[in-house]
């Protein structure tokens, strides 16, 4: 679904943030709790969207969405999507199971 939209406006959960990033879609992140603030700031720092911090109002949300829809942000989101790894779980499991990889090989 994300591949069919111009931008994603969401709460900033790790799963939604990752899914939007993998799809190469710019994001407006409206964090409410816990790690959502981290992900909002990370999206903003990476230049793939906007962290909408503070009070949510129609005019401020429209401004965040307008910034997110700028061509440079969309280009950056598409570019970053091609660089994201998709083998994280497989890689971590290999590290855990291989005792030759130093301290990672701790599971018998």
C-alpha positions as CSV (number, residue, x, y, z in Angstrom):
1,X,0.0,0.0,0.0
2,X,2.8,2.5,0.9
3,X,4.1,2.3,-2.7
4,X,0.8,3.9,-3.9
5,X,0.9,7.1,-1.8
6,X,2.9,10.3,-2.0
7,X,3.7,10.4,1.7
8,X,2.8,8.5,4.9
9,X,1.6,10.3,8.1
10,X,1.9,8.0,11.1
11,X,2.7,7.7,14.8
12,X,6.3,6.7,14.5
13,X,6.3,3.1,15.6
14,X,9.4,1.1,14.5
15,X,7.4,-1.1,12.2
16,X,5.6,1.6,10.3
17,X,8.7,3.8,10.1
18,X,10.7,0.8,8.6
19,X,7.9,-0.1,6.2
20,X,7.7,3.4,4.9
21,X,11.5,3.7,4.6
22,X,11.7,0.4,2.7
23,X,9.0,1.6,0.4
24,X,11.0,4.8,-0.3
25,X,8.0,7.0,0.8
26,X,8.5,10.3,2.6
27,X,7.1,10.5,6.1
28,X,5.5,12.8,8.6
29,X,5.9,11.3,12.0
30,X,3.6,12.4,14.8
31,X,5.2,10.7,17.9
32,X,3.0,10.1,21.0
33,X,5.0,7.8,23.3
34,X,8.3,6.1,24.0
35,X,10.5,5.2,21.1
36,X,8.3,7.0,18.6
37,X,10.1,10.2,19.4
38,X,13.4,8.6,18.5
39,X,12.1,7.3,15.2
40,X,10.6,10.7,14.4
41,X,13.9,12.5,15.0
42,X,15.7,9.8,13.0
43,X,13.4,10.2,10.0
44,X,14.0,14.0,10.2
45,X,17.8,13.7,10.5
46,X,18.0,11.2,7.6
47,X,16.1,13.7,5.5
48,X,13.4,11.2,4.5
49,X,10.6,13.1,6.2
50,X,9.6,15.4,9.0
51,X,9.3,14.9,12.7
52,X,6.1,16.8,13.7
53,X,6.8,17.4,17.4
54,X,4.5,19.3,19.7
55,X,0.9,20.2,19.3
56,X,-0.9,18.9,16.2
57,X,-3.1,21.4,14.5
58,X,-4.4,21.6,10.9
59,X,-2.0,24.4,9.9
60,X,1.1,22.8,11.5
61,X,0.3,19.4,10.0
62,X,-0.2,21.0,6.6
63,X,3.2,22.7,6.9
64,X,4.9,19.4,7.8
65,X,3.2,17.6,4.9
66,X,4.2,20.4,2.5
67,X,7.9,20.1,3.6
68,X,7.7,16.3,3.3
69,X,6.4,16.5,-0.3
70,X,9.3,18.6,-1.4
71,X,11.2,16.8,-4.3
72,X,14.4,16.6,-2.4
73,X,12.8,14.7,0.5
74,X,11.1,12.2,-1.9
75,X,14.4,11.7,-3.7
76,X,16.2,11.1,-0.5
77,X,13.6,8.6,0.7
78,X,13.8,6.7,-2.6
79,X,17.6,6.7,-2.4
80,X,17.7,5.5,1.2
81,X,15.2,2.7,0.4
82,X,17.7,1.0,-1.9
83,X,20.4,1.1,0.8
84,X,18.4,-0.5,3.6
85,X,19.3,-4.1,4.6
86,X,16.6,-6.7,4.7
87,X,18.7,-9.5,6.2
88,X,19.0,-8.3,9.7
89,X,17.4,-11.3,11.5
90,X,19.3,-13.8,9.3
91,X,22.5,-11.9,10.0
92,X,21.9,-11.8,13.8
93,X,21.1,-15.5,13.9
94,X,24.3,-16.4,12.1
95,X,26.3,-14.3,14.6
96,X,24.6,-16.0,17.5
97,X,25.1,-19.5,16.2
98,X,28.7,-19.1,15.0
99,X,31.3,-19.4,17.8
100,X,34.1,-18.2,15.6
101,X,32.5,-14.7,15.6
102,X,33.8,-13.8,19.0
103,X,31.4,-13.0,21.9
104,X,28.3,-13.4,19.6
105,X,28.8,-17.2,19.7
106,X,27.3,-17.7,23.1
107,X,24.3,-19.9,22.4
108,X,25.0,-23.6,22.6
